[in-house]
Amino acid sequence: MIDLKDYEFWFITGSQHLYGREILDKVKEHSKKISKGIAGAVNMPVKIVSMPVLTTADAIINLCNEANSSKKCAGLIFWMHTFSPAKMWISGLKVLKKPILHLHTQFNRDIPWENIDMEFMNLNQSAHGGREFGHIVSRMGICRKVLAGYWQEQDLLDKLSVWIRASCAYQDSHELKIARFGDNMRDVAVTEGDKVEAQIKFGYSVNGYGLGDLVKSMARITEAETDGLVLLYEQQYELSDELQRTGGKRSSLREAAKIELGMRRFLEEGGFKAFTTTFENLYGLPQLPGLAVQRLMADGYGFGAEGDWKTAALVRAMKVMASGLNGGTSFMEDYTYHLEKKNMMVLGAHMLEVCPSIAGSRPSLEIHPLAIGGKADPVRLVFDTKTGNALNASIVDMGNRFRMIVNEVEVVEPPSELKRLPVARAVWVPKPDLSTAAAAWILAGGAHHTGFSQALSSEHLEDFAEMAGIEFLSINGKTLLNDFKKEIRWNDVYYYLRK
C-alpha cells in the first residue's frame, strides 16, 4: 500500500542579514510556528520539515543541492517573511530539481491598526518580500504553484495539500518501473508513444517482458500459497455458485489465484509499481488476468490494458495522489453511450480490469465466458461504482509533446439493474454534457483508456501536469466548445515556439 508519510516537504523561509539578529530570531520563531501549524493541519498527509532561515546565496545553494539528493524530500515550500534580495536565490534555483510552492502569506493575519509602528512594518514585510522572490522565479521561467492568503485558513491548506499530493506522485514517478507483459495491442495508435521522452519528462522507465517470464513466476507458487489466497477470496467477496468449493469451476478460481500470486511475486521482486497486459499474447496462461489485475490495482499498482503503459503510469500517479482520501481510483474505458435526448450517459467498464476501490458495495466474484483472447473463461470481480463526482484523465503523446486531458463527470445509478453484464462498471454523466465533452475529448485526441477517480479533483492533476511540464486541458461544467478549440490552437502555437 501507499504511505505518503514516507515523504517530506521542506519549509523554507527567506530573509537577509540587514535586519539584525533580533529580527532574524523573530523570523525563525515565526517560521517554526507556521511550519508546525501546516504540519498539524487535519488534511496534511506528509511530514513538514522546518529548515533554517536562509539569508545568503551560499546557504541557499547548499540547501537546494541537499534537497536534490534527498529521496525523502518531495518538494519545497518557500515563504519570504521579510524582504530577501532575489539575486542571491538565482544559483540555488538554477540547480533545484524538486517541485516548489510559493506560499505568499504573513505570520499575523490582521494589521494592528491602532498600534502599528515602523518596528512592526520592519518585521512583517511578506507583502513585498514575496513579490521580489516571485519576480526572479518568473524571470527564470521556473514552474511553481503560488498560494496567497492566510496560512491558517482551511481553503489555503486544502490547496496546499492538493499540491503536496501531486508532488508525491511526481516524486514516485521518478522512481517508477513499469513492466509490460507482452506488447501493445496490434495496430492501435493511442497506446503507443515515445518511452524515452516519457522517461525524460516523467522519470519512469518502461520495460517489456515475455509471458514466459510470468509463467515461470507462476510455476514457483505452491499449493499452500494458492489455498491461502483462495481462502482470502472467500472472506472478501461473494463467490458465485460455480466458484464455491463444490462448484464446477473451482479449478478456474485456483488458476486465477496462481496468476495473481505469480504476477505479484514478479512485480515485487523486480521493484515494479505499474504494469500492462495484453489479450493478444497469453501464451502459457490458462485465462486472461482479470482478478489479479483488479486486486493489484486495489493495492496501489498502476495498470494499463493492451500494453497501454502511459495509462498504467497515470493510474499509479493518481493512486499516489489519492492515498488516504475518500473514494477509489481505477483504470477505466468509455465503453458505450446512452444517447437519449436530455438524459445522455456513458457506461464505463472494461473486459475485466476495473479496480474494486471504486465499488459501491461488496463485489461478487464470478466466472463468465469472454469472446476474446482465446483462453478459458476468466474470473473477475463484478460490481457497480458508487455515485458522486469523479473524473477521467488521459495522457497522450501528440508527437511534439505529451498532453493531459481531464473530464469531470458525475457517476449516477444505472437506469436499471445490469443483470446480463458481468463486469465491473460505472455509469456517468460527463460535464458539461455528453455532446460537448465527447466532442472536446475527441478534438483533443484523448485516449479510450483513462484513469478514473472519485478521490481526486482536476487541480491535483493540473498541478502534476505543471510539474512534469506537459500540456493540460480541462473539460468541465464551464467548457464551451468554441473556446476549447481556441485553447488547443493557442497551445499548438505555444509548444511549437517553445520547441
N, C-alpha and C positions, 0 to 999 in steps of 0.2 A: 504494500500500500504506500501511498504518497504522504510524506510528512513534511510540511513546509517549515516546521521548526528547525529543520536542518540548515536553513538559510539565515544569513544575517544581512541587515541593512544598516549601513553606517550613517550616523547623523553628523554632518559636517557643518561647523559654524565658522564664518569668516569675519575677521576684524583686522585691526592694524595696531602697531605699537604706539602710534601717535597719541592715543588717548591716555596712556599711562597705566600703571599697574592696577590701581584701584578700579578703574573702569573695566579693565580686562578680567579682573576677578569677578565682577558682576556679570560680565558677558558669559564667562564659564559657568557661573551658577545658573543663569537663565537657560543656557544651552542644555544643561543636565536636566533641569526641570521639564523642559519641553520634550526632550527625547524620552524621559521617563513617562511623561504623560501619553505620548504616542504609543510607547510600548505597552502601556496598560489599557489601551482602548479595547473595547469589547470585541471588535472585529479584526484585531491585529493578529495575523496568522504566523508571524515570524519574530525573530529576535531583532530588537533595535539597539544598536551599539553606539553609545555616545563617544565620540572621538575628541581629541584635544582641539581647542580653538586654534585656527590657522591664521598666522599673521605674516608669514614670509613665503617667498617663492620656493625656497628650498624645502620648507616643511610641506608645502602643497604637493610638489612633485614627488616627494618621498611617500606621502600618503597615497597618491594615485597609483604609484608603482606597487605599493603594498596591496592595494585593492585588486589590482590586476592579477596578482599572484595568489590571491586568496580564493580557494574553492568555495568557501562558505559565503563570502560576500557576493550577493546577487545584485546589488545596486547601492547608490549613494543618494542621500537626501541633503541638499545644500540649503543653508539658511544664512543670510547676511544680517547679523544682529546690528552691526554698525556699518559705516562706510568702509569697504575693503577694496582698495585700488585694484582694478581688474587686470592691469598688465602683469601683476605677479601671479595671476591664475593661468596665464597662457601656456606655459611649459607643461604644467600638470594636466590641463585639459587636453592638450595635444596627444598625450600618451594614454589617457584614460580610455579603457575599453568596456567599462561596465555602464549599464543604464543609469541615467541621472534624473532626479526630480528637483526642481527649484521650488522650495516652499517659501512663498512670499508672505510672511506673517510677522508679527511682533509679539514680544513677551506679554505686554499689557494689552488688554482688549480696548480700554477706554482712555481717552485723553483726560487727565485730571484738570478740568477747565479752570477751576479756581486757584489751583496751586502750581500749575505748570511754570517752570522756570528754565533757564538755559542749561542747568545741570541735567534736568530730565531730558531736554532736547538733545543734549550731547550724548546721552546713553542710548536713547531709543531712536535710531536712525535707519531702521529697516526700510522705510518708505523709499528713500533714495539710494540706500546701500544695495537693495535688491535690483534697482534699475541699472546700476553700474555693472553688477555681475551679469544681469540679463543681456546687456549690450554686447559684452565680449563673447558670450556663448552664441548669440545670434550671429555676430560677425564671423565667428569661426565655423558657422554652419553646423553646429552640433545639435543633434536631435535630443530633446528632453521634454518632459512634461512640466508645466507651470501650474501650481495651485496657489491662489491668492485668497486670503481670508484668515480668520482667527483659528489658531491651532487647536482649540478645544471644541470647536463646532463639529457636530456629528457628520454633517454633509461633507465637510472637508476631509474628515478622517475616513469616510466611506470612499471618497475618490482616491485618497492615498492608498487605501487597501486594494482598490482595483489595480492601480499601477504596480503595487508590490506583487500582486499575484501574476500579472503579466511578466514582470521581471523574473520571477521564479521560473516561469515557463521558458523564458528566453535563456536563462542560465542552464536549465535542464536540456534545452535543445542543443546547446554546445557540448553536451556530454552524451548525447543520444546516439545509440546504434540501432539501426533498423535492419531486420532480417527479412529477406524476400524468399519465400518458399515458392519456387517457380518464377515465371516471368509475367509481364503484363498480358492481359487478355489480348489476343491477336487482333491486329488491325484497328484497335481503339486508339484515338488520338489524345484525349484529355488526360489519361492516366500516365502518359509518357512525360518526359521532362528532362532537364539538364541536371543530373545528380551532382556534378562538380560545382555548378553555380549554386545549387541548393546548399551544399556544404559551406561554400564561401559566405552565403547570406545568413543561413540559419545555424550552421555549426554541426549539424547531424551528418552521419555517414550512412550510406545505403549499400548493403552488400547482398548478393544473391547466393542461394543455396539450393541444391537439388533436393527433390523429395526423398531421395535415398538417405540424405543426412538425417531427416526427420524420422524415417523408418528405422534407422539404426538406433536412434534415441528411444523410440518406442520399444524396440526389442529388449532393452535393458530393464523394462518395467516388470516388476514381479507380480504374481497373482495376489499376494498380500496387499501390495500397494493399490491394485485395482479394486480389491474388496473394500478397502478403506474409503476410496473415493466414491464408489457406488453407494456405500452407506451414507456418506455425506449428501449425495444427491437425494436419497430418500428422506433425509431430515429437512432439507431446504426447499424442496419442490413437491408439487402434486404430480405423482407419476401416473401416466396413462396405464390402462389395464395391460397392454402388450409388454410394458417395461417392468411390471411387477415381478416378483421372484418366481411366480408360476406362469408368467406371461410368455407368449410365443416369440417375442423379440428381445428377451432379456439379454441374449448374447450381443445384440447390437448396442445395448447400453454399456456393456463391458468394453466393447471396442471403442466406443466414444470416450470412455474413461481412460483407456490406454493412449488414445490420441492426445487427450488433454495432458496427461502426465508426461508423455514423451515430448510434447511441444513445450510445456512449461520447463522441463529439465533443460532442453536445448537452449531456450531463451535465457534462463538463469545462468547456465554455465558460460554462455557467450556474452553476458552482460547486456543483452538486448532489452529495450523497453518499448519497442514497437515492432510490428511485423505485418506481412501481407501473405495472402494465399491466392490460389487461382483454381478454378474448377476445370481448366483445360489440361492440367498436369497433376493427376492424382495417383501416379504410379506407386504402387506398394501400399496405398491407403485403402482400407475397406469401405470408407464413406467420406463424404466431404466434411471437413472440420467445421461443425456448426456450434455445438455445445461448448467445445473447447475455446473457440474464439469468443463467445459470449461471456464465459466465465473469466477469461484472461482480461478482457476489457473491464469487467467489473472490478478487477484487482488493480486497475490503473494502466494497463498496457494500451498503446495506440494500435489501431488496426485499419487496414485498407483492403477491400476485396479486389480480386482480379489484378493483383500486382500494384495497386494504387498506393505507392509509397508516400506521395505528398499528403494524401488524406490520413494515412497512418501517423505521420509526423504531426499533423494538425490535431488529430484526436488526442494524441499523447499530450500536446501542449495544452489543450483545453482541459484534459483531466488534471494536469498540474494546477492550472489556474483555479479550477473548481474544487480542489481538495478542501474538505471540511465545510463546504457550503451546502445548503439545501438544494436538492434537485440533482438529477443524473446527467451524464454525458455519454454519447454513443456515436458510432459510425451509423450513417443513415443514407437513404436514397429516396428521392421523389419517384414514386413508382407509377401512380396513376391518378387521374383527376376526376372530380365530381364537378361538372360544368353546368349545373342547374343555375339559371339566372338568379342573382341576388343571394345565392347560397353556395358559392363555389368553394371547394375544399380540395386538399391534397391528401392522398393516402401515402404515407411514407412507410417503407419497410425495406427488407432485402430478402434474398433467398432464405438465409438462416441467421445472419450475423448482426443482431441488434442487441445492445448491452442491457442486461436486466437492471442496471442502476436507474433506468427511466421507467421501470414498471410501476403501474398504479396499484397493483395488488400482487399477491404471491404468484409467481409464474408456474405454469404447468409444464411438465417435462414429457414431450410427446415424440412419436416417430411417425413419419409420413413419407410417401414417395416424393422424389424430386426428379423432374424430367430434364435434368441437365447434369453433366458430369460423368454419367455412365457408371455409377457405382451403386452400392447398396443404399437402401433408404437411410437417410441421416437422422440423428437425434437432434432435437432443438428445444429451446425454451419458447413458450408461446405466452403472450400477454398483450394487454393494451397499455398504452402510455397514459400517465396521469395528465389531467387537463391543466391548463395555465399557460403563462407566457414562456416562450422558448425562442431559439434562433437556430438557423442553419448557416454554416460557414464553409467556404471553399477556397482553396489556394490553387491557382492555375499558372502555368508557365506560358507567358504571352510572347516568348521569343526574345524580347529585349528586357524583360522584367517579370518578376512574379507579382501576381495580383491577388489580393484577398477580397472576397465578396461575402457580405453578411446580409441575410434577410431575417428580420424579426417576424415572428409568427405567433399565433395563439392556438394551442392544442385544444381540441374540442372532443366531446363524446361522439363516437360513430353514430350515425342516424339509426342503425340497427345492429344487432349482435352479428359478429363476423364468424359464424359457426363453421363455415367451409374454407376459411383462410387460416391454415395452421402455421402462422409465423408471428413473430413479434411485430407490432405495428403501431403507428401513430397517425392520427388524423388532425390536420391543422388548417387554419385559415391564414394565408400569408398577408402581411401588411405591405402596402395599404389595402390591397385586394389582389386576388389571384391574377387577373389580367395584367395589371401593372407590374406586379412583382415578377411574374414569369417572363414578360417581355424584357424587363430590365435585366434579369438574370441572364437571359439568352444574349442580349446585346453586349453584356459584359464578358461573355464567354465562360460563364460559370459551369462547373462540372456537374455531372449527375450524382456523384458521390459527395457527401458532406459530413462535417462534424456537427452533430445536433446536441444542444444543451439547454436544459431548463435551470441551470445554476448560474450561467454567465450572462452578462449584458454586452451590448455592442462595444461599450467602452473598454472592456477587458481586451477584446480582440483588436480594437483600434490602437490601443497602447502597445500591444505586441507587434503589430504591423509597423508602427513607427520605429520601434527599437530595431527591427530587422531591416528597416529601410526599404520596405516594399509598399506598393500601391494599396490603398484601402478604399473600397466602395461600399456604401451602406444603402440598403433598401429597407425603408421603414414606413411608418404611418404618414410621414410628410413627403414621401417621394413623389415627384412629378416626372413623367417620362421624358418630356422635352428637356427639363433641367438635367436629368440623369444623362441623356445623350450628350449634352454640352460638357458635363463633367468628364465624360470619357474622352471627348475630343481634346479638351484642355489638358488632361493628363497625358494624352499621346504626345502633345507638343512639349510638355514639361520633361517627360522622360527622354524624348528624342534630343532635346537640347542638353539635358544633363549628361547623356551618354557621350 
